[in-house]
């Protein structure tokens, strides 16, 4: 866990939330692709 202190900040920032959400979506897509490749490889 990482804690970041932002002096004077009152929120996390909408841009950061969007970037975090996009990162999570991308990670899930990559995991799905790796799983699919693994399944295909194991069936051969």
Secondary structure as GFF3:
##gff-version 3
##sequence-region A 1 44
A	DSSP	alpha_helix	14	43	.	.	.	ID=ss1
###
